[in-house]
């Protein structure tokens, strides 16, 4: 029943209205910011599966462009099914892959258009979040702070973004979730056949990767007796299609490498977004 509800909500609620905010990846860090005065509402569907269970979540993101280089965001979740032992991970630069409510600031501190349709740019992200549950697994969970930097290149044919981030969880009643250093790399391609103007459809293909290095939890002031540290590299495709004012993006990540000492291993991550721009 939960899966049926998730699929139905996926089709009905994954709608974005506002000025187009860069046609980028689903999972990796990115750089585009809204135009000055631009407003964007986005709802995305996300799922993460392990050997034991599968999560289903909708996320709603409200964004406002203070200037063309400064953007404010707040994102809230609707959890349809939680994982009893959720991996510490992020969906991308503005969508945590858990039940956190998060507010963030994006600042594009560098931008250079060196040719027609070509540019380099870099964006810094600073976020604070609060959980919507009291515990994750057997560990009390508290607020967290997150920072990241991403640099990207975009042209009419090729795209690339590389970035890294760090999330730190504060202590709660003697417990503390381990930190999360991570990095992402995305390469995109727009085939020549899709270079035409509307009403011709426009598709872009991305190969996305995430490398994550979560630390061990602290339980009652002591490191967890089970070693939860590990290394994980996720890799997979995503697709973006544009037609007039409509857009659809979807993709999946699969483990290319996992070294997890304790807890379930991941099987895949899914994300989908349907957009409409005014």
N, C-alpha and C positions, 0 to 999 in steps of 0.2 A: 504494500500500500504506500509506503514511504517513497519507493522508487517511482510509482505512478504519479504521485503528487509532485515529486521533483521534476519529472519530465513536463508535466502540465505547466508548472510555474516557470520552467525554463523558457517555454514558448511565449508565455503571456507577459512575463515581467522583465525579461532581459532587454530593456528598451532604453536608449540614451537620447536625450534631447539637449541641444545646445549647439555651439559652434564646434566644428570638427577639431579635435584635439590631437592631431598627429596620428598617423596611421602606423602604429608600431606593434610591438610584440605583446603577447598575453602574459608570459611568465617572467621574462627578464626585465632588468632595469632599463629605463628609457629616458629621453631628454625633453620631448615637446612640452610646452606650457601653453595655456590659453591666451588669447588676445586680451588686451586691456578691456575690462568690463564684461568679458565673456563668462557665461554661466553654463555649466554642464551637469546633467543628472545622468547617472549610469547605473544600471543594474546588471550584475553578472552572475552566472551560475558556475559553481565549482564543486569538484568531487575529488576525493583522495582515497585510494584503496590500499589496504595492507593485507597481509596473509590472513588476518583474523576478522576484519570488518571493513566497512566503507562509509565515508562521510558524505553528506549532501548539504550544501550551503548556498544561499543567495546572499549577495553583497550589494549594498546600495552606496553610491559614491556621489557626493555633492562637491562640485569644484567651482571656484570663482577666480578669475584673473584680475588681480589687483593692478598689475602692469603686464606688459607683454612678456616679462621675465620673472614675475613673482605670482605664484598661484597658491591658494589655500584649498585644502581638501578635508572632508570628514567622511568616514566610511563606517557603516553599521551592518551587522550580519543578521540574517534569519537562519538559524540552525535547524535543519530538518532531521539530521541524524549526526550525533557526535561520535567520535572515536573514543573508546575508553582509554587508549594509550596513544594520543595524537603525537606524531612527529613534530619537532620544532622546525617550522619552515615558514616561508612567506609566499604569497601568491605572485606578487610582483611589487613594483615600487609604491603602489598605493592600494594594495589589497592583501591584507594579512590572511593567511590560509587557516585561520582558527576563529574562535568566537570573540575576538577583541573588537572593541570600538576604538577607532583610531583617528586622530587629527594630525594633519601633516602640512608642512610648508615646502614648496618646491621653489628653488631659486636657480634660474638659468644664468650662470655667471660668465659664460663665454658663448659667443655665437659669431660665426664668420661665414658669409656667403661668398665664395671665391670664384664662382662661375654660375652660369645660368642653370638653375635647378639643382645646384650642389652646395652643401654647407657642412661645416663642423660645428658642434655645440656640446656644452657640458652643463649638467644640472646637478645641484646638491639637494638632498632630501633630509628633512629633520621631522621625526614623528614622535608622538606620545600616544600610549594606548592604555585602556583599562579593560580587564576581562569581564565577560558576562557569566562566568561560572566561578565557584569558590576554589575548586581543586581541579587539577589535571592529573589523571592517574591517582596517586596517593599523595601528591605534592600540592600544598597550598600555593595559589597563584596570585600574583600582585600586578601592579602597573609595570609598564616597560617603556624604554626609550630606544629609538632606532635612528640611525644615520646612514646615509649612503651617498655615493657619487657615481654618476654615469657620464660617459662620453660617447658621442655618436657621430656617424657620417650618414648623409642621405643624398641621393641623387634621383634621377628619374628611373634608374634601372637597379641600382644596388643600394643596400642599407646595411649598417652594422652598428651595434651598441655593445660596449664593454663597461662593466661596473662592479662595484663591491659595496657591501654593507655590513653593519654590525647591530645586533639587537641585544639589549641588556635588561634583564628582569630584576626588579627590586625584591627584597626579602619580605616575607609575609609569615608571621607567627613562627619564626625559626626555620621556615622552609624557603627555598629559592630555586626557581627554574634555571637551568644552565643557559649560558649566553649562546648567541648564534652568529658567528662570522659566516659570510657567504659571498659568492661571486657569480656573475652571470655573463654570458657571451651570446650574442644573437647576430645572425647573418641573414639578410633578406634579399630576394630577387623578384623583380617585376618583368615578366616576359614581354618581348617586343609586341606580341600580338595584342597586349592590353594597353598600348600606348595611346589609343584613340580617345577622343572626347565623348562625353555623353551624347547619345544613349548607349554607347558601347560599354559593356561591363569592364571592370578593372579589378584584377586579382593580383595579390602579392603572396609570395611563399616565404616562410621563415624557418630556419633551423635554430632552435633555442636550447640552451644548456644552463644548468644551475649546479654549482658545487657548494655543498654545505658541510659545516664542521661543528655541530652542536656540542656544547660542554655538558658536564655531569650536573645533575641536580644536587641540591643540598637539603637534607632532611633532618630537622631538629638540630640545626647548627653543624651537622656533620655531613661529609660527602656521602652520597647514596652508596649503600653496600654493593649495589649492582652497578657495574661500569657502563654508563649510558653514553659515553663518548663514542663518536663514530665519524666516518667520512662517507659522503654520498655524492654521486654525480648523476644528475638526471638529464636526459637528452630526448628531444622529440620535435615533431613538426607543428607548425601552426599556419593558418591560412586567413587571409583578409580579403573579402570581396566587397567592392563598392559599386553601386548603381544609382546614379542620381543622388538623392538625399539619404539613401539607405546604405547600410553596411552590415556585414556579418563577419564575425571572426570566431574561430574555434581551433582547438589544438589539444595535444596530449604530450605528457612527458613520461618517459619510462626509465627505470634505473639502468644506467650503463655500468655503474660500479657502486657496490654497497659493502661497507665494513661496519656492521652494527653488532655490538657485543651482546646487548640485551634488548628485549622488546621486539615487536613484529617488524618485518621488513616491508618496504613499500612495493606495490605492484604497478601503480600508475597514478597520474594526476590528470584530470580533465578540466577544461574551462571553455565556456561559450558565451558570446555576447552578440546581441542583435542591436543595431544602432539606427537612430533617425536624427538627422541634424536639421535645425532650422536656421 
